Amino acid sequence: MARWWRLRPALTLLLGLAVVVGIVLSRTTQSQPEPIYLPCGTLNTLALTLSGGGRSLILDRSDLNSPWTVGGPTPDLADQVRVDELLDHLSLILPSSPPPGSARARGLTPPRLQVMCRVQGGGSYNLSVGNPSPGGAGYYAERSGDSRVVVIPAVAVESIDRTLVLPPIGPGPSPSG
């Protein structure tokens, strides 16, 4: 019995060390979060081209500190808030795996909508959007350079549609004081 009490501090230390090692190992073996599917956010995008339904829209800015303009022969100042909201919807896309089906059935040949963005540093991304998925909560989509067909949330597609139908021209509402 006396020996047990003498070994108690060493056993407590050993148990504590085992707990710490277990925590460290569990944190390093957890899967890393998947990278952003479409990295076209408000903090890095310089140009955005939307097309679909017979409409096309170009939004761009010369640098990240410049205001957005709606392209055309005579560029107009864009509603900065609406452009930022659209980019937020695009950059927050969390795709899910769709059920099996052909690209034609998914509406990706040709796509219903296309989004092209150019980001600071010269990278560019293209997203093709097809038909609604079963249940209507999302749409089939495919990103250039990625062979996967995914389902993206309907809210992102609705934001693209809204922007094409009603372009974000003008400075937007001014804050009331």
N, C-alpha and C positions, 0 to 999 in steps of 0.2 A: 504494500500500500504506500509506503514511503517513497518507493521508486517512482510510482505513478505521478506523484506530486512534483517530483524533481523534473520529470519529462514534460509536464504540462506546458510550460512556456515554449519549448521547442515544437511540440505538436500544434499549439495554437499558431505559431509563426508559420509552420509548414502548411496548415490549413488555409491561412490567410493568403499565402503565396499561391496556392492552388486556385483559389477564387480569382485572384488578380490575373493569373495566366489564362484561366477560362474566359474571363471577360475580354481580354485582349484578343484571344483567338477567335471568339465569336464575332467581334467587330471587324476583324480583317477578313473573315471568310464570308461575310454577308455579301450578297450581290450588289454591285454598284448600280446606281440609278441609270436608267437608259438615257442617252444623250437626247437633247431637244430634237424633235422630229423635223421641224422647219425653223431653223434659227434666224428668223427674220423679225426681230423685235424693234421696239422704239429706240433702243440705245445703239443699234448697229446698222440699221437699214438706210440706204441712200436712195434706192429707186424701187418702185413696185409697179408692175404691169399686171392688170387684171383683164381677162377676156372671157366672153361667153354670152350665149343668147344673142349673137349679132352685135354685141357692144364691146367696146374696148376702152380702157382707161389707163393713163400713165400718171403716176405720182412720183415726184422726185425732189431732191434737194441737193445743193452743191456740197454740203458737209453736214456733220451731225448737229451743228449749232445753227444751221440755217432753217428757215421755215419751209414747210412742204408747199409745193406748187402742183397744180393740175396741168399736165402737159397739153400741148397743142401749139398751133401757130403763134398764138399770143398767150403765154402761160398765165394762169390766174392763181392768186393766193388760195391755198386750200384751207379748209376747216381743220386746224391742227388737232383738235380734240378727236374728231371723227377718224382721222388717219391713225392717230395713236391707238384708238379703240380697236380698229381693224388689225393693226399690227399685234396688239395684245392677244386678240383672238387667234391669230395665226401662230404666234410663238408659244401659245399654251396648248397647242394640239397634242393630245395624248392618244395615239392611235391604238386600236385593238385589232386582233386578228379576225378576218372575216371568215364566213363559211366558204367551202369550196365553190368555185364557179369560174366561168370563162371571162376574159377581159371584155368581150363583147357584151355579155349579159350584165356585167358590172358597169357598163356605160363608159368605159375608158378608151374605146376606139371608135370614134373620136371622143375626147372628153367633153363633158358638159361645161366645165369651167377650167380655166388655167390661171395659175398665179406664178409670176416670175418675180423674184426679188434679187437685188444686188446689195451686198453688205460691204461695210468698210473693210478694207484689206483686199478687195477684189473678188471675193467669193460670190457665187450666185447659186440660186436654188429655184427649181421648177416643181410645181405641184399640179398634177392633173386630177380633177374631181369628176367622178362619174355619177351613177344612179344612187338613189337612196338605198340603204341597206334594209333588210327585212325588219319591220318594226318601226322604221322611220326615224330612229334616234341618231342616225349618222349617215354618212355617204362613203362610198368606195373612193379610195384615193391612191395615188401612186406618186412617189417623189423620184425625180430623175436621179440616176446613180444608185437607186435602191430597188432591187428586184421584187421586193415585197409589195403586195397589194394590201392595204389596211383600211380600216373604217375610221373616219374622223368624225368628231362631234358635229351635229347639225348646226349648232350655234355659229361655228366658224364659217360654214358654207352660206348660211343666211346673212352673215355680215358681208361676205363677198358679194352676194346677190344684191343686197341693199345698196352697197357702194356703187355697183355698176348701174343700177336703175336711177339712183339719186346721187350723182357724184358730189363729193365733199368740197364744193366750190364756196369760197367766201371765208372770212375770218372766224365764223362761228359766233355763238352767242357771247356777248360780253358779260363779265361777272357783274352782278348788281351789288351796289354798295350800300 
